[in-house]
Amino acid sequence: MHTLTVEQPLRYRFSLPKFLAVMGRLVESCGPMTKLKIVKLLYLLDRRHFNLHGRPVLGDRYLRMDYGPMPTLAKDLIDAIEEKASVKVKPVAEGKVLAKHFKARRTGSHPEIDLVKLPPTDVLSESEVEVLDWVVKNFGDRSASNLVDITHR
């Protein structure tokens, strides 16, 4: 007898506190960065943590895009920081939290996200901090275009 199995996609819940903590650590360690570089580092973080520990850090949903995998909710939040549109973020409380910790500054052709105040990082587990440190060490000094090439592989 054959058993029919239906594969269900894995679903995780996005964690705003973890997103803030990770963004804070990334910007603190690597300096101001463009959205493209940040989303590539987020992907590398989630992918490595998932491969090592069976779960992502952020719980975001990734879409396949021209520049590689894109975390959808993280991208929307970074867009809000870039646009200085914190009051347009739903719910409004999220926008206020973003503005409290991050700001966008335009130094070149693309805005860079900079740190205003480091968010709490105690929401990250030991394994998440270890993988985040690994990502910073191995990819933090890479350019966005180099990270695009890496994430396409």
Accessible surface in RSA format (square Angstrom, percent):
REM  Atomic radii and reference values for relative SASA: ProtOr
REM  Chains: A
REM  Algorithm: Lee & Richards
REM  Probe-radius: 1.40
REM  Slices: 20
REM RES _ NUM      All-atoms   Total-Side   Main-Chain    Non-polar    All polar
REM                ABS   REL    ABS   REL    ABS   REL    ABS   REL    ABS   REL
RES MET A   1   234.79 121.6 148.17  98.1  86.62 206.2 122.44 104.1 112.35 148.9
RES HIS A   2   184.68 100.9 158.88 110.4  25.80  66.0 108.26 111.6  76.42  88.9
RES THR A   3   115.92  82.4  86.84  88.0  29.08  69.3  61.25  82.3  54.67  82.6
RES LEU A   4   159.21  88.7 132.28  94.6  26.93  67.7 135.74  95.3  23.46  63.1
RES THR A   5   107.57  76.5  86.71  87.9  20.85  49.7  63.46  85.2  44.11  66.7
RES VAL A   6   109.12  71.8  82.63  74.8  26.49  63.8  85.41  74.2  23.70  64.3
RES GLU A   7   165.55  95.0 138.87 105.1  26.68  63.5  56.61 109.5 108.93  88.9
RES GLN A   8   135.40  75.7 113.55  83.0  21.85  52.0  51.79 110.2  83.61  63.4
RES PRO A   9    83.15  60.6  62.40  56.9  20.75  75.4  74.08  61.2   9.07  56.4
RES LEU A  10   127.47  71.0 101.63  72.7  25.84  65.0 103.62  72.8  23.84  64.2
RES ARG A  11   184.71  77.6 152.45  77.7  32.26  76.8  69.65  95.2 115.06  69.7
RES TYR A  12    90.45  42.2  59.71  34.0  30.73  80.0  61.87  46.5  28.57  35.2
RES ARG A  13   217.88  91.5 193.71  98.7  24.18  57.6  78.40 107.1 139.49  84.5
RES PHE A  14    40.26  20.1  20.41  12.6  19.85  51.7  20.41  12.4  19.85  56.8
RES SER A  15    28.07  23.7  23.55  31.4   4.53  10.4  21.07  44.9   7.00   9.8
RES LEU A  16    33.18  18.5  30.50  21.8   2.68   6.7  30.50  21.4   2.68   7.2
RES PRO A  17    71.59  52.2  67.57  61.6   4.02  14.6  70.58  58.3   1.01   6.3
RES LYS A  18    45.09  22.0  45.09  27.7   0.00   0.0  19.62  17.7  25.47  27.1
RES PHE A  19     0.00   0.0   0.00   0.0   0.00   0.0   0.00   0.0   0.00   0.0
RES LEU A  20    14.33   8.0  14.33  10.3   0.00   0.0  14.33  10.1   0.00   0.0
RES ALA A  21     0.00   0.0   0.00   0.0   0.00   0.0   0.00   0.0   0.00   0.0
RES VAL A  22     0.75   0.5   0.75   0.7   0.00   0.0   0.75   0.6   0.00   0.0
RES MET A  23     0.08   0.0   0.08   0.1   0.00   0.0   0.00   0.0   0.08   0.1
RES GLY A  24     0.00   0.0   0.00   N/A   0.00   0.0   0.00   0.0   0.00   0.0
RES ARG A  25    50.41  21.2  50.41  25.7   0.00   0.0   7.78  10.6  42.62  25.8
RES LEU A  26     0.62   0.3   0.62   0.4   0.00   0.0   0.62   0.4   0.00   0.0
RES VAL A  27     4.56   3.0   1.32   1.2   3.24   7.8   1.32   1.1   3.24   8.8
RES GLU A  28    98.41  56.5  70.08  53.0  28.33  67.5  30.84  59.7  67.57  55.2
RES SER A  29    63.21  53.4  23.37  31.2  39.85  91.8  14.36  30.6  48.86  68.4
RES CYS A  30    35.33  26.7   1.42   1.6  33.91  79.7   9.33  23.6  26.00  28.0
RES GLY A  31    22.61  27.9   0.00   N/A  22.61  27.9  20.96  57.5   1.64   3.7
RES PRO A  32    43.27  31.5  29.45  26.8  13.82  50.2  29.45  24.3  13.82  85.9
RES MET A  33     4.47   2.3   1.90   1.3   2.57   6.1   4.47   3.8   0.00   0.0
RES THR A  34    33.74  24.0  32.34  32.8   1.41   3.3  30.68  41.2   3.07   4.6
RES LYS A  35    50.54  24.7  49.56  30.4   0.98   2.3  26.84  24.2  23.70  25.2
RES LEU A  36    50.35  28.0  46.93  33.6   3.42   8.6  48.55  34.1   1.79   4.8
RES LYS A  37    27.34  13.3  27.34  16.8   0.00   0.0  10.25   9.2  17.09  18.2
RES ILE A  38     0.00   0.0   0.00   0.0   0.00   0.0   0.00   0.0   0.00   0.0
RES VAL A  39     0.07   0.0   0.07   0.1   0.00   0.0   0.07   0.1   0.00   0.0
RES LYS A  40     0.00   0.0   0.00   0.0   0.00   0.0   0.00   0.0   0.00   0.0
RES LEU A  41     0.00   0.0   0.00   0.0   0.00   0.0   0.00   0.0   0.00   0.0
RES LEU A  42     0.00   0.0   0.00   0.0   0.00   0.0   0.00   0.0   0.00   0.0
RES TYR A  43    39.64  18.5  39.64  22.6   0.00   0.0  16.06  12.1  23.58  29.1
RES LEU A  44     2.42   1.3   1.38   1.0   1.04   2.6   1.38   1.0   1.04   2.8
RES LEU A  45     1.07   0.6   1.07   0.8   0.00   0.0   1.07   0.8   0.00   0.0
RES ASP A  46     5.28   3.7   4.73   4.7   0.56   1.3   4.94  11.6   0.35   0.3
RES ARG A  47    90.33  37.9  83.24  42.4   7.10  16.9  35.05  47.9  55.29  33.5
RES ARG A  48    76.94  32.3  74.12  37.8   2.82   6.7  10.25  14.0  66.69  40.4
RES HIS A  49     0.00   0.0   0.00   0.0   0.00   0.0   0.00   0.0   0.00   0.0
RES PHE A  50    75.67  37.9  72.89  45.1   2.78   7.2  72.89  44.2   2.78   8.0
RES ASN A  51   108.32  74.7  73.65  71.2  34.67  83.5  25.98  62.5  82.34  79.6
RES LEU A  52    98.20  54.7  67.29  48.1  30.90  77.7  69.62  48.9  28.58  76.9
RES HIS A  53    87.55  47.8  56.84  39.5  30.70  78.5  44.48  45.8  43.07  50.1
RES GLY A  54    49.33  60.8   0.00   N/A  49.33  60.8  29.07  79.8  20.26  45.4
RES ARG A  55    88.73  37.3  88.73  45.2   0.00   0.0  46.49  63.5  42.24  25.6
RES PRO A  56    18.30  13.3  12.05  11.0   6.25  22.7  12.05  10.0   6.25  38.8
RES VAL A  57     6.12   4.0   0.40   0.4   5.72  13.8   0.40   0.3   5.72  15.5
RES LEU A  58     0.43   0.2   0.00   0.0   0.43   1.1   0.29   0.2   0.14   0.4
RES GLY A  59     8.41  10.4   0.00   N/A   8.41  10.4   3.40   9.3   5.01  11.2
RES ASP A  60    13.78   9.7   0.00   0.0  13.78  32.6   0.32   0.8  13.46  13.4
RES ARG A  61   145.29  61.0 138.58  70.6   6.71  16.0  55.46  75.8  89.83  54.4
RES TYR A  62    60.92  28.4  35.06  19.9  25.86  67.3  35.21  26.5  25.71  31.7
RES LEU A  63    69.34  38.6  66.67  47.7   2.66   6.7  69.34  48.7   0.00   0.0
RES ARG A  64   231.09  97.0 200.39 102.2  30.70  73.1  74.75 102.2 156.34  94.8
RES MET A  65    91.10  47.2  77.81  51.5  13.30  31.7  73.29  62.3  17.81  23.6
RES ASP A  66   134.96  94.5 110.25 109.7  24.71  58.4  33.06  77.8 101.90 101.6
RES TYR A  67   131.63  61.5 131.59  74.9   0.04   0.1  83.73  62.9  47.90  59.0
RES GLY A  68     4.43   5.5   0.00   N/A   4.43   5.5   4.42  12.1   0.01   0.0
RES PRO A  69    24.73  18.0  23.72  21.6   1.00   3.6  24.40  20.1   0.33   2.0
RES MET A  70    21.28  11.0  21.28  14.1   0.00   0.0  21.28  18.1   0.00   0.0
RES PRO A  71     0.00   0.0   0.00   0.0   0.00   0.0   0.00   0.0   0.00   0.0
RES THR A  72    26.08  18.5  23.97  24.3   2.11   5.0  21.73  29.2   4.35   6.6
RES LEU A  73    83.13  46.3  82.89  59.3   0.24   0.6  82.89  58.2   0.24   0.6
RES ALA A  74     0.00   0.0   0.00   0.0   0.00   0.0   0.00   0.0   0.00   0.0
RES LYS A  75    60.49  29.5  60.49  37.1   0.00   0.0  35.71  32.1  24.79  26.4
RES ASP A  76    82.02  57.5  74.66  74.3   7.36  17.4  24.80  58.4  57.22  57.1
RES LEU A  77    12.52   7.0  12.35   8.8   0.17   0.4  12.52   8.8   0.00   0.0
RES ILE A  78     0.00   0.0   0.00   0.0   0.00   0.0   0.00   0.0   0.00   0.0
RES ASP A  79    24.18  16.9  23.88  23.8   0.30   0.7  11.40  26.8  12.78  12.7
RES ALA A  80     9.14   8.4   5.82   9.0   3.33   7.6   8.35  11.8   0.79   2.1
RES ILE A  81    10.49   6.0   2.10   1.6   8.38  20.2   8.49   6.1   2.00   5.4
RES GLU A  82    36.59  21.0  20.61  15.6  15.97  38.0   4.68   9.1  31.90  26.0
RES GLU A  83   119.59  68.7  91.62  69.3  27.98  66.6  42.18  81.6  77.41  63.2
RES LYS A  84   160.79  78.4 127.50  78.2  33.29  79.3  80.42  72.4  80.37  85.6
RES ALA A  85     9.37   8.6   5.90   9.1   3.47   7.9   9.37  13.2   0.00   0.0
RES SER A  86    28.25  23.9  26.76  35.7   1.48   3.4   7.25  15.4  21.00  29.4
RES VAL A  87   106.07  69.8  97.17  88.0   8.90  21.4  97.25  84.5   8.81  23.9
RES LYS A  88   152.54  74.4 137.18  84.2  15.37  36.6  85.20  76.7  67.35  71.7
RES VAL A  89    19.06  12.5  12.68  11.5   6.38  15.4  19.06  16.6   0.00   0.0
RES LYS A  90   162.14  79.1 141.37  86.7  20.77  49.5 102.49  92.2  59.66  63.5
RES PRO A  91    81.31  59.3  75.42  68.7   5.90  21.4  81.20  67.0   0.11   0.7
RES VAL A  92    64.51  42.4  61.69  55.9   2.81   6.8  61.69  53.6   2.81   7.6
RES ALA A  93    65.04  59.8  58.01  89.5   7.03  16.0  61.50  86.6   3.54   9.4
RES GLU A  94    44.60  25.6  43.77  33.1   0.83   2.0   6.52  12.6  38.08  31.1
RES GLY A  95     0.00   0.0   0.00   N/A   0.00   0.0   0.00   0.0   0.00   0.0
RES LYS A  96   136.10  66.4 128.61  78.9   7.49  17.8  76.08  68.5  60.02  63.9
RES VAL A  97    49.57  32.6  48.34  43.8   1.24   3.0  49.38  42.9   0.19   0.5
RES LEU A  98     2.34   1.3   2.34   1.7   0.00   0.0   2.34   1.6   0.00   0.0
RES ALA A  99    55.34  50.9  36.51  56.3  18.83  42.8  41.74  58.8  13.60  36.0
RES LYS A 100   110.99  54.1  97.79  60.0  13.20  31.4  57.43  51.7  53.56  57.1
RES HIS A 101     8.97   4.9   8.97   6.2   0.00   0.0   1.98   2.0   6.99   8.1
RES PHE A 102     4.24   2.1   0.00   0.0   4.24  11.0   0.00   0.0   4.24  12.1
RES LYS A 103   102.91  50.2  98.63  60.5   4.28  10.2  46.65  42.0  56.27  59.9
RES ALA A 104    10.62   9.8   3.23   5.0   7.39  16.8   3.31   4.7   7.30  19.3
RES ARG A 105    98.81  41.5  92.34  47.1   6.47  15.4  34.51  47.2  64.30  39.0
RES ARG A 106   159.71  67.1 125.38  63.9  34.33  81.7  60.59  82.8  99.12  60.1
RES THR A 107    91.41  65.0  49.62  50.3  41.79  99.6  49.54  66.5  41.87  63.3
RES GLY A 108    46.06  56.8   0.00   N/A  46.06  56.8  37.67 103.4   8.38  18.8
RES SER A 109    95.13  80.4  64.69  86.3  30.44  70.1  54.19 115.4  40.95  57.4
RES HIS A 110   118.15  64.6 113.81  79.1   4.33  11.1  70.41  72.6  47.74  55.6
RES PRO A 111    23.34  17.0  23.14  21.1   0.20   0.7  23.14  19.1   0.20   1.3
RES GLU A 112    40.88  23.5  40.88  30.9   0.00   0.0   1.37   2.6  39.51  32.3
RES ILE A 113     0.00   0.0   0.00   0.0   0.00   0.0   0.00   0.0   0.00   0.0
RES ASP A 114    27.33  19.1  27.33  27.2   0.00   0.0   0.00   0.0  27.33  27.3
RES LEU A 115    42.42  23.6  25.77  18.4  16.66  41.9  25.77  18.1  16.66  44.8
RES VAL A 116    82.11  54.0  48.41  43.8  33.70  81.2  52.58  45.7  29.53  80.1
RES LYS A 117   112.21  54.7 106.50  65.3   5.72  13.6  75.29  67.8  36.92  39.3
RES LEU A 118    69.43  38.7  51.66  37.0  17.78  44.7  51.66  36.3  17.78  47.8
RES PRO A 119     2.43   1.8   0.20   0.2   2.22   8.1   0.20   0.2   2.22  13.8
RES PRO A 120    88.51  64.5  74.96  68.3  13.55  49.3  86.61  71.5   1.91  11.8
RES THR A 121    40.01  28.5  32.43  32.9   7.58  18.1   1.81   2.4  38.20  57.8
RES ASP A 122   127.49  89.3  91.81  91.4  35.68  84.4  50.33 118.5  77.16  77.0
RES VAL A 123    58.41  38.4  39.33  35.6  19.08  46.0  47.16  41.0  11.25  30.5
RES LEU A 124    15.16   8.4   0.40   0.3  14.76  37.1   0.92   0.6  14.24  38.3
RES SER A 125    41.96  35.5  30.22  40.3  11.74  27.0  41.41  88.2   0.55   0.8
RES GLU A 126   137.39  78.9 123.29  93.3  14.10  33.6  52.36 101.3  85.02  69.4
RES SER A 127    22.43  19.0  19.27  25.7   3.16   7.3  16.49  35.1   5.94   8.3
RES GLU A 128     0.95   0.5   0.37   0.3   0.58   1.4   0.37   0.7   0.58   0.5
RES VAL A 129    39.97  26.3  39.97  36.2   0.00   0.0  39.97  34.7   0.00   0.0
RES GLU A 130    99.36  57.0  90.34  68.3   9.02  21.5  41.24  79.8  58.13  47.5
RES VAL A 131     4.99   3.3   4.17   3.8   0.83   2.0   4.99   4.3   0.00   0.0
RES LEU A 132     1.17   0.7   1.17   0.8   0.00   0.0   1.17   0.8   0.00   0.0
RES ASP A 133    66.26  46.4  61.35  61.1   4.91  11.6  28.45  67.0  37.80  37.7
RES TRP A 134    84.66  34.0  79.88  38.7   4.78  11.2  68.79  36.7  15.87  25.7
RES VAL A 135     0.11   0.1   0.11   0.1   0.00   0.0   0.11   0.1   0.00   0.0
RES VAL A 136    32.93  21.7  27.68  25.1   5.25  12.6  27.68  24.1   5.25  14.2
RES LYS A 137   171.84  83.8 141.37  86.7  30.46  72.5  93.46  84.1  78.37  83.5
RES ASN A 138    51.57  35.6  42.13  40.7   9.43  22.7   9.30  22.4  42.26  40.8
RES PHE A 139    23.03  11.5  23.03  14.3   0.00   0.0  23.03  14.0   0.00   0.0
RES GLY A 140     6.00   7.4   0.00   N/A   6.00   7.4   3.29   9.0   2.71   6.1
RES ASP A 141   131.42  92.1  93.64  93.2  37.78  89.3  48.85 115.0  82.58  82.4
RES ARG A 142    92.46  38.8  87.44  44.6   5.02  12.0  20.71  28.3  71.75  43.5
RES SER A 143    61.94  52.3  48.22  64.4  13.72  31.6  50.08 106.7  11.86  16.6
RES ALA A 144    22.57  20.8  18.00  27.8   4.57  10.4  18.00  25.4   4.57  12.1
RES SER A 145    76.50  64.6  70.79  94.5   5.70  13.1  49.85 106.2  26.65  37.3
RES ASN A 146    48.38  33.4  46.31  44.7   2.07   5.0  14.63  35.2  33.75  32.6
RES LEU A 147     0.00   0.0   0.00   0.0   0.00   0.0   0.00   0.0   0.00   0.0
RES VAL A 148    15.83  10.4  15.83  14.3   0.00   0.0  15.83  13.8   0.00   0.0
RES ASP A 149    80.54  56.4  76.14  75.8   4.40  10.4  15.28  36.0  65.26  65.1
RES ILE A 150    19.64  11.2  17.14  12.8   2.51   6.0  17.14  12.3   2.51   6.8
RES THR A 151     8.39   6.0   0.00   0.0   8.39  20.0   0.00   0.0   8.39  12.7
RES HIS A 152   102.58  56.1  69.96  48.6  32.62  83.4  60.44  62.3  42.15  49.0
RES ARG A 153   202.46  85.0 146.38  74.6  56.08 133.5  97.79 133.6 104.67  63.4
END  Absolute sums over single chains surface
CHAIN  1 A     9144.8       7429.4       1715.4       5062.1       4082.7
END  Absolute sums over all chains
TOTAL          9144.8       7429.4       1715.4       5062.1       4082.7
